[in-house]
Amino acid sequence: MSAAADTVTTAGSTPAAGVPATGAVRTLRTVRHLFAHEVRLLASIGRWVARRPHGIGRGRAFSYGRGQGAMMFGFGFVSVLESVCMAVLLRNHPTVHRVVFALDVYTLLLIVGMHAASVTRPHVLDDTEDEAFLRVRRAAHVDVRIPLAAIASVRRELVTTHEKRDGRLDLAIGAQTTITLELSSPVRHFTFLGRPKDVTLIRFHADEPEALVREIRTALELTRERTAPSPSPGRPV
């Protein structure tokens, strides 16, 4: 798991304690995060074609990208249309046209990669082991692993306006979130540039929020049963 436009669960390397990062170090770190993110997007296209979802293991997958399919198609159409227009405008400048065409193709690949990442990197609920967790994701941008023991409550809640606040993480798809998690203890995530942030409330989207909320509640009950203290033995006779 790594960096992206909004949030991730593993930070990049950080400067040694007490040593401020120089401008060159910060620039290098930014370039590295950008490069890693684009590699994940392009790799997601291959996973999409091969129908090989990422990071599910023994858990159960829950999709969230269905609502943005039309929007991504629209972005792709605009990219193709722009490429055609530039080909007409630059027909007398073949060298410049080749450069612009290569950039247009790469942009289109990134758009496809964004959608492919949303399809192949679903939310994952895994309660098969003692360390049960919910993995909340958004394309190749966000990958947050939340221990079930840290979840205080979960509910279906449609939210269409999101204000940035400390301690809150909003992962909207199509400008809306459908599930709200309140945490009993903070979970740390890392921004695209590797800055750590602790959150106690997470809002995210799922294509079937009722099913996911129901499964999370069931998993929470099982987790609490596992961790409940054993009853005291009766008085020996």
MIPA-159839 format. One record per residue (C-alpha): x, y, z. Coordinates in Angstrom, 3 decimals. Example, Ala and Ser with C-alpha at 12.3 -4.5 7.8 and 13.67 -1.06 7.14 Angstrom:
BEGIN
R        c1        c2        c3
R    12.300    -4.500     7.800
R    13.670    -1.060     7.140
***
This chain:
BEGIN
R        c1        c2        c3
R     0.000     0.000     0.000
R     1.282     3.381    -0.805
R     0.635     7.007    -1.604
R    -1.995     8.681    -3.713
R    -4.021    11.780    -4.293
R    -5.782    11.671    -0.971
R    -4.786     8.983     1.478
R    -2.761     5.843     1.920
R    -1.758     3.526     4.735
R     1.991     3.487     4.293
R     4.141     6.560     4.301
R     7.185     7.147     2.234
R    10.566     7.475     3.854
R    10.808    10.365     6.246
R    13.856    12.360     7.248
R    15.683    11.375    10.385
R    14.332    12.792    13.627
R    15.374    16.372    14.168
R    16.679    16.776    10.606
R    14.443    19.017     8.465
R    13.793    17.840     4.922
R    15.480    20.000     2.319
R    13.678    21.265    -0.761
R    15.492    18.666    -2.883
R    14.428    15.849    -0.586
R    10.811    16.997    -0.627
R    10.857    17.285    -4.412
R    12.370    13.828    -4.795
R     9.786    12.370    -2.438
R     6.965    14.016    -4.397
R     8.291    12.668    -7.706
R     8.624     9.198    -6.223
R     5.029     9.210    -4.946
R     3.743    10.433    -8.305
R     5.687     7.761   -10.149
R     4.551     4.977    -7.799
R     0.940     6.077    -8.119
R     1.030     6.060   -11.915
R     2.683     2.631   -11.920
R    -0.172     1.299    -9.800
R    -2.721     2.808   -12.181
R    -1.109     1.219   -15.226
R    -0.720    -2.116   -13.441
R    -4.420    -1.998   -12.598
R    -5.261    -2.131   -16.305
R    -3.515    -5.494   -16.542
R    -5.321    -6.737   -13.433
R    -8.635    -5.572   -14.871
R    -8.069    -7.417   -18.143
R    -6.908   -10.545   -16.297
R    -9.729   -10.219   -13.722
R    -7.268   -10.408   -10.852
R    -8.418    -8.146    -7.992
R    -5.781    -6.825    -5.630
R    -5.394    -7.584    -1.931
R    -8.537    -9.591    -1.171
R    -6.986   -12.750     0.260
R    -9.503   -14.617     2.400
R   -11.665   -11.534     2.874
R   -14.861   -10.468     1.138
R   -14.782    -7.754    -1.527
R   -17.268    -4.886    -1.810
R   -17.242    -2.689    -4.909
R   -17.591     1.090    -4.981
R   -16.749     2.228    -8.532
R   -20.036     1.536   -10.279
R   -21.297     5.081    -9.830
R   -18.310     6.703   -11.522
R   -18.252     4.577   -14.691
R   -20.181     7.123   -16.775
R   -17.996     9.967   -15.534
R   -14.791     8.122   -16.430
R   -16.211     7.310   -19.865
R   -16.907    11.017   -20.304
R   -13.317    11.906   -19.399
R   -12.056     9.327   -21.888
R   -14.304    10.673   -24.640
R   -13.086    14.236   -24.041
R    -9.482    13.025   -24.174
R   -10.047    11.288   -27.524
R   -11.866    14.316   -28.918
R    -9.032    16.598   -27.866
R    -6.516    14.310   -29.573
R    -8.486    14.460   -32.834
R    -8.735    18.259   -32.679
R    -5.017    18.652   -31.993
R    -4.215    16.343   -34.911
R    -6.114    18.716   -37.194
R    -4.555    21.856   -35.734
R    -1.000    20.461   -35.821
R    -1.167    18.656   -39.158
R     1.545    20.961   -40.533
R     3.779    20.436   -37.482
R     4.423    16.674   -37.372
R     7.071    16.765   -34.635
R     4.892    18.737   -32.247
R     1.910    16.574   -33.171
R     3.772    13.380   -32.269
R     4.659    14.797   -28.852
R     1.090    15.957   -28.198
R    -0.324    12.645   -29.437
R     1.942    10.684   -27.070
R     0.774    12.837   -24.151
R    -2.863    12.321   -25.143
R    -2.419     8.548   -25.280
R    -0.737     8.545   -21.886
R    -3.532    10.673   -20.415
R    -6.114     8.248   -21.788
R    -4.209     5.330   -20.245
R    -4.264     7.068   -16.857
R    -8.021     7.627   -17.134
R    -8.561     3.949   -17.936
R    -6.170     3.081   -15.115
R    -8.214     5.130   -12.660
R   -11.334     3.162   -13.460
R    -9.444    -0.132   -13.540
R    -7.979     0.593   -10.104
R   -11.467     1.268    -8.720
R   -12.649    -2.088   -10.078
R    -9.643    -4.171    -9.014
R    -9.081    -2.561    -5.584
R   -12.418    -2.977    -3.775
R   -13.124    -2.551    -0.077
R   -12.217    -5.727     1.816
R   -13.718    -7.114     5.029
R   -11.673    -9.907     6.598
R   -12.864   -11.450     9.862
R   -11.267   -14.857     9.357
R    -8.506   -14.271    11.910
R    -8.128   -12.730    15.343
R    -6.762    -9.552    13.774
R    -9.942    -8.817    11.819
R    -9.941    -5.667     9.728
R   -11.802    -3.557     7.210
R    -9.767    -2.285     4.291
R   -11.244     0.907     2.830
R    -9.911     1.958    -0.555
R   -10.397     4.392    -3.396
R    -8.691     3.423    -6.656
R    -4.909     3.589    -6.252
R    -5.259     6.745    -4.147
R    -6.377     5.458    -0.752
R    -5.785     2.238     1.132
R    -6.654     2.374     4.836
R    -6.603    -0.737     7.006
R    -8.937    -0.397    10.015
R    -8.901    -3.003    12.800
R   -12.469    -4.038    13.598
R   -11.649    -3.564    17.263
R   -11.208     0.164    16.558
R   -14.710     0.592    15.083
R   -17.173     2.068    17.582
R   -20.145     2.253    15.205
R   -21.057     1.898    11.549
R   -24.152     3.172     9.773
R   -25.491     3.819     6.335
R   -25.561     7.561     5.789
R   -25.860     9.369     2.472
R   -23.700    12.514     2.540
R   -23.268    14.759    -0.496
R   -21.352    17.675     1.032
R   -17.985    17.151     2.692
R   -16.018    19.775     4.570
R   -12.403    19.142     5.431
R   -11.925    18.773     9.178
R    -9.200    17.433    11.398
R    -9.762    13.843    12.386
R   -12.122    13.105     9.501
R   -11.525    11.335     6.207
R   -14.061    11.625     3.364
R   -13.673     9.250     0.412
R   -16.448    10.326    -1.926
R   -17.296     8.627    -5.213
R   -19.467    10.693    -7.521
R   -19.489    13.448    -4.846
R   -21.197    11.226    -2.268
R   -20.455     8.846     0.573
R   -22.890     6.215     1.800
R   -21.266     4.701     4.906
R   -19.991     6.388     8.068
R   -17.516     4.756    10.451
R   -16.890     6.157    13.924
R   -13.725     4.884    15.554
R   -13.045     4.351    19.232
R    -9.330     4.902    18.656
R    -7.621     6.868    15.898
R    -6.289     5.204    12.776
R    -3.311     6.735    11.038
R    -3.220     7.268     7.302
R    -0.830     9.127     5.054
R    -1.579    11.756     2.447
R    -0.312    11.611    -1.098
R     2.898    13.359    -0.070
R     3.375    11.109     2.944
R     2.109    13.383     5.699
R     0.649    11.358     8.603
R    -2.847    12.137     9.845
R    -4.930    10.468    12.530
R    -8.650    10.073    11.909
R   -11.534     8.999    14.116
R   -14.332     9.315    11.545
R   -14.301     7.875     8.029
R   -16.959     8.341     5.377
R   -16.776     6.288     2.195
R   -18.897     4.939    -0.641
R   -20.009     1.403    -1.467
R   -22.209     0.232    -4.328
R   -24.253    -1.872    -1.885
R   -23.978    -0.017     1.433
R   -26.718    -1.990     3.212
R   -24.915    -5.278     2.587
R   -21.540    -3.918     3.711
R   -22.952    -2.301     6.867
R   -24.705    -5.552     7.743
R   -21.528    -7.572     7.211
R   -19.438    -5.156     9.289
R   -21.911    -5.317    12.178
R   -21.919    -9.116    12.061
R   -18.118    -9.162    12.022
R   -18.012    -6.731    14.960
R   -20.241    -9.017    17.012
R   -18.008   -11.999    16.250
R   -14.894   -10.008    17.098
R   -16.331    -8.896    20.436
R   -17.298   -12.473    21.264
R   -13.745   -13.616    20.585
R   -12.221   -10.907    22.758
R   -14.768   -11.073    25.585
R   -13.263   -12.232    28.913
R   -13.970   -15.794    29.907
R   -16.506   -16.209    32.725
R   -15.074   -16.764    36.171
R   -15.028   -20.423    37.136
R   -17.537   -21.451    39.760
R   -16.620   -22.288    43.325
R   -14.903   -25.674    43.440
R   -16.859   -28.446    45.124
***
